[in-house]
């Protein structure tokens, strides 16, 4: 049996497994494909594995450090996931492994986490690789995207109204942009944004899920920074995800360099909730011919 928790943040859902014993090592992509399947598995946008932090990830921070492996539903191992990081942090706190603060060693670098009563605060690595006004041709029209890497690569298109956001071809155009040569070879998450009464409203086509998801934490972060650069919207910014659940983005005013966004003192913070949905054990039938036997098993 393989114990798991099902969790969600902004409707972005995950299967979470404590893999500090490395029982799943080397099986991450296969396991995600099987567990995250919506019909034949548990069903999720991604798999989160709790690991020990790498020795090379040591910092001068005294809070406990843990490793985070994030695998998309299609088996693509991602750099990081903002909603997933909040879920994994809540999982760690619920297990009594950390109380008020912790660090996550991710593929995008160290993410410092603060656990509060109603929300989880992530201090993200500085954003980089800013590109503006990337023209994408699709079905006879030209769409313009800004691009920014916030540990995960994102493309963002600003639309003129909530109505245009509701009508946006998020899946069809998102799929086209996600695989466009302008974002090769890694591909990109594709976000569509409308500004309404000082808040951002977000829809996201997510790389690795290959569909629209109900929320994207790093997408919300990229959108907030780009809204500041393009429309002078100040920190903090509320971003309302497609699930209806908001997240709050705080940042130092970025400089407008040609190749990167510099975040002053380094503040780039994503704050929002994380929620348990269920706990259980994956059946031997689901894991057949996949999992290694437990240590000491005959």
Secondary structure, DSSP 8 states (H G I E B T S, - for coil): -EEEEEEEETTEEEEEEE-TT-TTTT-HHHHHHHHS-TTTSS--SEEEEEEE--GGG--S--S-EEEEEEEETTS-EES--HHHHHHHHHHHHHTTS-SSEEEEEETTEEEEEEE-SS-EEEE----EEEEEEEEEEETTEEEEEEEEESSSEEEEEEES-HHHHHH--HHHHHHHHHT-GGGTTT--EEEEEEEETTEEEEEEEETTTTEEES--HHHHHHHHHHHHHHH---SSEEEE-TTS-EEEEEE------SS----TTT-EEEEE--EEEEEEEE-TTTTTTTS---TT--
